[in-house]
Amino acid sequence: MRPRHDTIAAAFEGIQVALVGNMLLVLGCAPLVLLAFTTDTARSWPLCALAAPLCAPGLCGVFAVMSHGLSQPPGGAPRTFARTWRATARPATLWAAAATAALVVLGVDARWAWGHRVGALVLPVLAMLAVLTAATALLGLVAIAERPAARLRDVARACLYLSVRRWYLTAVSLLVLALLAQFVAARPALGLGFAAAPLLYVVWANTRFSLRPALDA
């Protein structure tokens, strides 16, 4: 009976951590969540692009909560989130701002090239650069959550290399992230209330494994 009781307790603790993670994610990404609920994101994408970097410290905080997992004492998740948010506020925001600016430039270039003859040559290159930028940005946020004091230049170099080296894990993470974004866009309450933390955990676990050579160095 004891193992069964421990399993049930662990399951309830896991559900509790997931729900707390969802709440902290909404809190950390409040600017973007507010825009998603109050505007048409297809038309207000410039505002979303401006708000996205402000959510980066919140994502780092959620990743730190996932890193500690069930080993945290009661009430430890909010403290871990707040401590990581303060430690990563500047580097994570700068990192996300650079990635967002690069993606916006690539998107505008792709929009211009679409329908032109040059697009047949340019669009595949722009798509590849956009995927590499998104992958490097994702690995970078997890790395910054683990090592807030790391230099962004070193983070960029390591994350770009590891995202390509372990491309299969990177592909899974980006697919899960795209699925989460699609789910949140279609069902915001369900996506942010229930699905966000479990899917982000998959993304974090994949990314954390990809970063092991750099984090263990």
ZIMO-V650179 format. One record per residue. N is the residue number from 1. SS is DSSP state (H for helix, E for strand, C for the rest). NEAR is the number of other ideal C-beta (glycine too) atoms within 10 Angstrom. D_LAST is the distance of its C-alpha to the last C-alpha in Angstrom with 1 decimal. Layout:
# ZIMO-V650179
N,SS,NEAR,D_LAST ; N,SS,NEAR,D_LAST
This chain:
# ZIMO-V650179
1,C,5,42.9 ; 2,H,6,40.0 ; 3,H,7,37.3 ; 4,H,8,39.1 ; 5,H,9,39.2 ; 6,H,10,35.5 ; 7,H,10,34.9 ; 8,H,10,37.2 ; 9,H,11,35.7 ; 10,H,11,32.2 ; 11,H,10,33.6 ; 12,H,10,35.3 ; 13,H,14,32.2 ; 14,H,15,30.3 ; 15,H,12,33.2 ; 16,H,13,33.2 ; 17,H,20,29.6 ; 18,H,18,30.2 ; 19,H,13,33.3 ; 20,H,19,31.7 ; 21,H,22,28.8 ; 22,H,20,31.5 ; 23,H,18,33.3 ; 24,H,23,30.3 ; 25,H,22,29.5 ; 26,H,15,33.1 ; 27,H,15,32.9 ; 28,H,22,29.8 ; 29,C,22,31.2 ; 30,H,14,34.7 ; 31,H,17,35.5 ; 32,H,21,34.8 ; 33,H,18,36.4 ; 34,H,11,39.5 ; 35,H,18,39.8 ; 36,H,19,39.5 ; 37,H,11,42.3 ; 38,H,8,44.6 ; 39,C,13,44.4 ; 40,C,9,44.5 ; 41,C,13,40.9 ; 42,C,8,42.2 ; 43,C,8,44.2 ; 44,C,15,42.0 ; 45,H,15,38.8 ; 46,H,9,38.6 ; 47,H,14,38.6 ; 48,H,16,36.0 ; 49,H,16,33.8 ; 50,H,16,34.3 ; 51,H,19,33.6 ; 52,H,21,30.5 ; 53,H,20,28.0 ; 54,H,18,29.5 ; 55,H,20,28.3 ; 56,H,28,24.6 ; 57,H,27,24.0 ; 58,H,24,25.9 ; 59,H,26,23.8 ; 60,H,30,20.7 ; 61,H,29,22.7 ; 62,H,31,23.7 ; 63,H,25,20.1 ; 64,H,24,19.3 ; 65,H,26,22.4 ; 66,H,22,21.5 ; 67,H,17,18.1 ; 68,H,15,20.2 ; 69,H,12,22.9 ; 70,H,10,25.8 ; 71,H,7,24.4 ; 72,C,17,25.6 ; 73,C,8,28.9 ; 74,C,7,32.0 ; 75,C,9,31.7 ; 76,H,14,28.0 ; 77,H,23,27.1 ; 78,H,15,29.0 ; 79,H,12,27.5 ; 80,H,19,23.9 ; 81,H,26,25.0 ; 82,H,13,26.7 ; 83,H,13,24.0 ; 84,H,27,21.4 ; 85,H,22,24.2 ; 86,H,12,24.8 ; 87,H,19,21.2 ; 88,H,26,20.6 ; 89,H,17,24.2 ; 90,H,13,23.8 ; 91,H,23,20.5 ; 92,H,27,21.2 ; 93,H,17,24.8 ; 94,H,14,24.1 ; 95,H,24,21.6 ; 96,H,22,24.2 ; 97,H,16,27.0 ; 98,H,17,25.6 ; 99,H,21,25.0 ; 100,H,19,28.4 ; 101,H,13,30.1 ; 102,H,17,28.7 ; 103,H,17,29.9 ; 104,H,15,33.3 ; 105,H,14,33.8 ; 106,H,20,33.0 ; 107,H,14,35.3 ; 108,H,11,38.1 ; 109,H,16,37.9 ; 110,H,17,38.0 ; 111,H,10,41.0 ; 112,H,13,42.7 ; 113,H,17,42.1 ; 114,C,11,43.3 ; 115,C,7,46.9 ; 116,C,10,46.8 ; 117,C,8,46.8 ; 118,C,9,43.7 ; 119,H,14,41.9 ; 120,H,9,41.8 ; 121,H,9,39.5 ; 122,H,16,37.6 ; 123,H,15,37.0 ; 124,H,10,34.7 ; 125,H,13,32.6 ; 126,H,20,32.6 ; 127,H,12,31.8 ; 128,H,11,28.7 ; 129,H,16,27.5 ; 130,H,17,28.2 ; 131,H,16,26.2 ; 132,H,16,23.2 ; 133,H,20,23.6 ; 134,H,20,23.9 ; 135,H,25,20.9 ; 136,H,25,18.7 ; 137,H,20,20.3 ; 138,H,23,19.7 ; 139,H,28,16.0 ; 140,H,28,15.9 ; 141,H,28,17.9 ; 142,H,27,15.7 ; 143,H,28,12.6 ; 144,H,28,14.9 ; 145,H,27,16.2 ; 146,H,18,12.9 ; 147,C,17,11.9 ; 148,C,19,15.4 ; 149,C,8,14.8 ; 150,C,16,12.5 ; 151,C,10,14.6 ; 152,H,16,16.3 ; 153,H,8,16.2 ; 154,H,12,12.4 ; 155,H,22,12.7 ; 156,H,18,15.6 ; 157,H,13,14.2 ; 158,H,20,11.1 ; 159,H,26,13.6 ; 160,H,16,16.4 ; 161,H,14,14.6 ; 162,H,23,13.4 ; 163,H,27,16.7 ; 164,H,12,18.5 ; 165,H,12,16.6 ; 166,C,21,17.1 ; 167,H,13,20.4 ; 168,H,10,22.2 ; 169,H,21,20.1 ; 170,H,24,20.4 ; 171,H,14,24.1 ; 172,H,15,24.6 ; 173,H,26,23.0 ; 174,H,17,25.2 ; 175,H,12,28.2 ; 176,H,17,27.9 ; 177,H,18,27.5 ; 178,H,11,30.6 ; 179,H,15,32.4 ; 180,H,19,31.7 ; 181,H,12,32.9 ; 182,H,11,36.0 ; 183,H,17,36.7 ; 184,H,18,36.4 ; 185,H,12,38.7 ; 186,H,9,41.2 ; 187,C,13,41.1 ; 188,H,13,39.5 ; 189,H,9,40.5 ; 190,H,12,39.3 ; 191,H,20,36.2 ; 192,H,21,35.0 ; 193,H,14,36.6 ; 194,H,15,35.5 ; 195,H,17,33.4 ; 196,H,22,30.8 ; 197,H,24,28.5 ; 198,H,15,28.5 ; 199,H,18,27.9 ; 200,H,22,25.2 ; 201,H,20,23.5 ; 202,H,16,23.5 ; 203,H,24,22.0 ; 204,H,23,19.3 ; 205,H,15,18.5 ; 206,H,22,18.3 ; 207,H,27,16.2 ; 208,H,19,13.8 ; 209,H,13,13.5 ; 210,H,25,13.1 ; 211,C,23,10.1 ; 212,H,11,8.2 ; 213,H,13,6.2 ; 214,H,19,5.3 ; 215,H,14,5.5 ; 216,C,6,3.8 ; 217,C,6,0.0
